[in-house]
């Protein structure tokens, strides 16, 4: 598993296609739930994404905008639209409301008309501390032009939305996941961009190899020497290359990653003891684990679990 794959694993569409509709101007759709991530794309036509905070972004055919919550946003035909906003929320995709076929009261028209705009919106819950690290490196709004790898996904989305067959929601969810991965990869790789250090480091033969080893088996008793031996370089070469590209020494990175894994385990595995969580992330002694957890997270594991449980109650 690479870093991006690990961080993305808690970001999954699940019945989250709010709607696919061909819109007739004027319109104003206000997405009110403030989902952690919302992907917006148009198969045909155009409009504007207007975030609660920040400048508006144009959205043309086969372009994609991703909005990071908790702020809300609006999709309008024109910035000075005369339309009254229609509130769109989680109810838009529930089966009793019509699921993916529900039109939210939007005006439907002939998709072949020149002024028709076909909008697809997918909202993503972001579960756990692992995936929150992905959120933390994203801006409030990011935009990717047409012409990239996501175009092929949109072709599949357009075909699936037009169908009415069993299992449609599952297919749409997976296509949305695919679209989000393509969008984020292109945004990280954009010319002149400033991707997170781990993104660029993944392509380095030394630092990238080390990252993959650490993520594949974070509980292993890694040392700089064992990592360097697996990669086939000297300890000094590994230590320098990793620190230069990732921004911290390999074992410091490993400790932080272990504590992130532990944080999710403490929340998700209510029956697991602190000692069991410690062993899962590579610590034979609960005391050493608790000390490392408090050093990285600011509280001990038991306090973290109590606080997290209380906040979700």
C-alpha positions in Angstrom: 0.0 0.0 0.0 1.3 3.5 -0.8 0.6 6.6 1.2 -2.1 8.0 -1.0 -3.9 4.6 -1.0 -3.8 4.4 2.8 -5.1 7.9 3.3 -7.9 7.4 0.8 -9.2 4.2 2.2 -11.7 5.9 4.6 -13.0 8.1 1.8 -15.7 6.1 0.0 -19.0 7.0 -1.7 -21.9 5.1 -0.3 -25.3 6.0 -1.7 -24.0 9.5 -2.0 -25.0 10.5 -5.5 -27.2 13.5 -4.7 -28.5 13.8 -8.2 -28.0 13.7 -11.8 -30.2 16.1 -13.7 -30.4 18.1 -16.8 -30.9 21.7 -15.6 -32.6 24.6 -17.4 -31.5 28.1 -16.5 -32.0 29.8 -14.2 -31.1 27.6 -11.3 -29.4 27.8 -7.9 -28.8 24.6 -5.9 -27.5 25.1 -2.3 -25.8 22.1 -0.9 -26.3 22.6 2.8 -24.8 19.6 4.5 -21.2 20.7 4.5 -19.9 17.2 3.7 -16.2 16.7 4.3 -15.6 16.3 0.5 -18.1 17.0 -2.3 -17.2 16.3 -6.0 -19.1 18.3 -8.6 -18.8 17.7 -12.3 -20.9 18.5 -15.4 -21.2 16.1 -18.4 -22.6 18.9 -20.6 -23.2 22.6 -20.2 -21.7 24.9 -17.6 -22.3 26.7 -14.3 -20.6 28.2 -11.3 -19.6 26.7 -8.0 -20.0 29.4 -5.3 -18.4 28.4 -2.0 -19.5 29.9 1.3 -15.9 31.2 1.7 -13.7 32.1 -1.3 -14.1 33.1 -4.9 -16.5 31.4 -7.3 -15.2 28.7 -9.7 -16.5 28.2 -13.3 -17.5 24.6 -14.0 -17.7 23.6 -17.7 -18.2 20.3 -19.5 -16.0 17.6 -18.1 -14.4 19.8 -15.6 -14.4 18.8 -11.9 -14.5 20.8 -8.7 -14.0 19.3 -5.3 -15.2 21.3 -2.3 -14.0 20.6 1.2 -16.4 21.1 4.1 -17.8 21.9 6.5 -18.7 25.1 4.6 -21.6 24.9 2.2 -21.7 25.9 -1.4 -24.1 26.7 -4.3 -24.2 25.7 -7.9 -25.7 28.4 -10.1 -26.2 29.0 -13.8 -24.8 32.5 -13.6 -23.3 34.5 -10.7 -26.2 37.0 -10.9 -28.9 34.3 -11.3 -32.4 35.2 -10.6 -33.2 31.7 -9.3 -34.2 31.1 -5.7 -31.8 28.6 -4.1 -33.1 25.0 -3.6 -31.7 23.4 -0.5 -30.0 20.0 -1.2 -29.0 17.6 1.5 -28.5 14.0 2.5 -32.2 13.3 1.9 -31.7 13.8 -1.8 -30.3 10.3 -2.3 -32.4 8.2 0.1 -34.4 5.3 -1.4 -37.7 6.7 -0.2 -37.0 9.9 -2.0 -36.2 8.2 -5.2 -32.5 7.4 -4.7 -30.2 8.4 -7.6 -33.2 9.1 -9.8 -34.7 11.8 -7.5 -34.7 15.2 -9.2 -34.9 17.5 -6.1 -37.4 19.6 -7.9 -34.9 20.7 -10.5 -36.3 21.6 -13.9 -35.6 18.8 -16.5 -35.2 19.5 -20.1 -33.9 17.8 -23.2 -30.2 16.9 -22.6 -29.6 17.6 -26.3 -30.5 21.2 -26.1 -27.6 23.6 -26.4 -28.3 25.3 -23.1 -28.8 22.1 -21.1 -26.4 21.4 -18.1 -26.1 17.9 -16.7 -24.8 18.0 -13.2 -23.4 15.1 -11.1 -22.7 15.6 -7.4 -21.2 13.1 -5.0 -20.7 13.8 -1.3 -18.1 11.8 0.7 -18.0 11.1 4.4 -14.4 11.1 5.6 -14.0 8.5 8.4 -11.2 8.5 10.9 -7.9 10.1 11.6 -6.2 8.4 8.6 -8.3 10.0 5.9 -8.4 13.3 7.8 -4.7 13.6 6.9 -5.8 13.7 3.2 -8.3 16.4 3.9 -5.7 18.5 5.7 -3.6 18.9 2.6 -6.5 20.0 0.4 -7.7 23.6 -0.2 -11.4 24.6 0.4 -12.0 24.4 -3.4 -9.8 22.6 -6.0 -10.6 22.5 -9.7 -9.3 20.2 -12.5 -9.7 20.9 -16.2 -11.1 18.6 -18.7 -8.8 16.5 -20.9 -7.3 14.3 -18.2 -7.8 10.7 -17.0 -11.2 11.6 -15.5 -12.8 12.1 -18.9 -13.1 8.4 -19.4 -14.7 8.0 -16.0 -17.3 10.7 -16.9 -18.2 8.8 -20.0 -19.0 5.7 -17.9 -20.9 7.9 -15.4 -23.0 9.4 -18.1 -23.9 6.0 -19.5 -24.7 4.6 -16.0 -26.8 7.6 -15.0 -28.9 7.1 -18.2 -29.5 3.4 -17.3 -32.1 2.0 -14.9 -30.7 -1.4 -13.9 -30.2 -3.4 -10.7 -27.0 -2.5 -8.8 -26.9 1.0 -10.2 -26.0 2.7 -7.0 -23.1 0.4 -6.4 -21.7 1.1 -9.8 -22.2 4.9 -9.4 -20.5 4.9 -6.0 -17.5 3.1 -7.4 -17.3 5.4 -10.4 -17.4 8.4 -8.1 -14.6 6.9 -6.1 -12.6 6.4 -9.3 -13.4 10.0 -10.4 -12.3 11.4 -7.1 -9.0 9.5 -7.2 -8.3 10.7 -10.8 -9.2 14.3 -9.8 -6.9 14.4 -6.7 -4.0 12.8 -8.6 -4.2 15.3 -11.4 -4.5 18.2 -8.9 -1.4 17.0 -7.0 0.5 16.7 -10.3 -0.6 20.0 -11.7 2.2 22.2 -13.1 3.4 24.7 -10.6 1.5 23.0 -7.8 2.7 22.4 -4.2 1.7 18.8 -3.4 2.3 17.4 0.1 5.8 16.1 0.6 4.8 12.5 0.8 3.2 12.8 -2.7 6.4 13.7 -4.5 8.5 11.4 -2.2 6.5 8.4 -3.4 8.2 8.6 -6.8 11.7 8.6 -5.4 13.3 5.1 -5.6 14.7 5.4 -2.1 12.2 7.4 -0.1 9.3 6.0 -2.0 10.4 2.5 -1.4 10.8 3.2 2.3 7.3 4.7 2.5 5.8 1.7 0.8 7.6 -0.7 3.3 6.5 1.3 6.3 2.9 1.5 5.1 2.8 -2.2 4.1 3.9 -3.3 7.6 3.9 -0.5 10.1 4.0 -2.9 13.1 7.3 -4.4 12.0 10.4 -3.7 14.2 11.8 -1.2 11.7 15.1 0.5 12.2 16.9 2.8 9.7 19.4 -0.1 9.2 16.7 -2.7 8.4 14.9 -0.3 6.1 18.2 0.6 4.3 19.0 -3.1 3.9 15.6 -3.9 2.3 16.1 -1.0 -0.1 19.7 -1.7 -0.9 21.2 1.6 0.2 23.3 2.8 3.1 21.7 4.1 6.3 23.1 7.6 5.6 21.7 7.6 2.1 18.3 6.5 3.3 18.2 8.9 6.2 19.2 11.9 4.1 17.0 11.2 1.1 13.9 10.5 3.3 14.4 13.6 5.5 15.0 15.8 2.4 11.9 14.6 0.6 9.4 13.8 3.4 10.5 16.5 5.8 11.3 14.2 8.8 13.4 11.1 9.6 12.0 7.7 8.7 11.4 6.6 12.3 9.7 9.9 13.2 7.4 9.4 10.3 6.8 5.8 11.3 5.9 6.9 14.9 3.4 9.5 13.7 1.8 7.0 11.3 1.5 4.3 14.0 -0.2 6.8 16.3 -2.6 7.7 13.5 -3.5 4.1 13.0 -3.8 3.7 16.8 -6.2 6.6 17.0 -8.6 5.0 14.6 -8.3 1.7 16.3 -9.1 3.3 19.7 -12.3 4.7 18.2 -13.4 1.8 16.0 -12.4 -1.1 18.2 -14.3 -0.3 21.4 -13.6 -3.8 22.9 -9.8 -3.6 22.3 -7.7 -2.8 25.3 -4.9 -0.2 25.0 -2.4 -3.0 25.2 -4.0 -4.8 22.3 -4.0 -1.6 20.2 -0.3 -1.1 21.2 0.6 -4.6 19.9 -1.3 -4.0 16.7 0.8 -1.0 15.8 4.1 -2.5 16.9 4.6 -1.8 20.6 5.1 -4.8 22.9 4.9 -2.5 26.0 1.7 -0.5 26.6 3.7 2.1 28.6 6.0 2.9 25.7 3.0 3.1 23.4 1.1 5.4 25.7 4.2 7.7 26.1 4.6 7.8 22.3 0.9 8.5 21.8 0.8 11.3 24.3 4.0 12.8 22.7 2.4 12.8 19.2 -1.3 13.4 20.0 -1.1 15.5 23.2 -3.2 13.1 25.3 -2.8 9.5 26.4 -4.8 6.8 24.6 -7.5 6.4 27.2 -8.2 10.1 27.3 -8.3 10.2 23.5 -10.8 7.3 23.4 -13.0 8.9 26.1 -13.0 12.3 24.3 -13.7 10.8 20.8 -16.5 8.6 22.2 -18.1 11.6 23.9 -17.9 13.7 20.8 -19.8 11.1 18.7 -22.4 10.2 21.3 
